[in-house]
Amino acid sequence: MSDLAGMRRDYEGDALAPENTPDAPLPLFEGWLEKAIETEGLDANAMTLATVDSAGHPHARIVLLKGFDQAGFRFYTNYQSQKGNELAHVPNAAVVFWWPTLQRQIRIEGSVAKVDSRQSDDYFASRPRKSQLAAWVSQQSVEIPNRDWMQERLSRFEQVYSDQEVERPPHWGGYLLVPLAVEFWQGQRSRLHDRVRYTRRDEHAQEWHRTRLAP
């Protein structure tokens, strides 16, 4: 086994200071994401999504960011999955982006609601056909006997939609994370990292409060 306690790297990223950042977090997020796409490629929009169940137990998993604007950050999944059930009972979540090449991290926290059906339909229509069928095949988070079970279901749905477009399942669609806090982390030498955190009073507030946090 490797010496985990001895594994470390030193960081030396660009400086990040509140006085040199925009008044709101979205322009900075967009700039960092674009840079991450250049360096991290297809993994740049991967984010850890953390939710809480009705007993207060946290759960986290990787999902993909599929859109963002002034309203918030969008991702898509099975509404009947574990995360879907948790968001139905506790509609709050946090996401984390980690881009090791850039030595950058972004944390976003806020409330979550389903996007309207039109947005879900439009995104579903843009997916590859195999991904569309997979949304019907997978009863996400449900225990299954083996992989053959999925292959048999896939065959059935391929027959059902053999000569027509695949419609969006009613149990599948998008969520919008409306941010109340967005934190940008930039690695620096000697573990004296730069952290800038944006917060606002509520999800309707236009004004953001910007502060520097200790690493």
Salt bridges, closest charged atoms under 4 A:
GLU12 OE1 - ARG189 NH2 3.58
ASP14 OD2 - ARG104 NH2 3.88
ASP23 OD1 - ARG210 NH2 3.09
GLU38 OE1 - LYS35 NZ 3.68
ASP53 OD2 - HIS57 ND1 3.59
ASP53 OD2 - HIS59 NE2 3.06
ASP69 OD2 - ARG74 NH1 3.08
GLU86 OE2 - HIS59 NE2 3.45
GLU86 OE1 - ARG61 NH2 3.49
GLU109 OE2 - ARG107 NH2 3.07
GLU109 OE1 - ARG197 NH2 3.00
ASP121 OD1 - ARG168 NE 2.63
ASP122 OD2 - ARG118 NH1 3.45
GLU183 OE1 - ARG107 NH1 3.04
GLU183 OE2 - ARG195 NE 2.74
GLU183 OE1 - ARG197 NH1 3.38
ASP194 OD1 - ARG212 NH1 2.93
ASP202 OD2 - ARG201 NE 3.48
GLU203 OE2 - HIS204 NE2 3.87
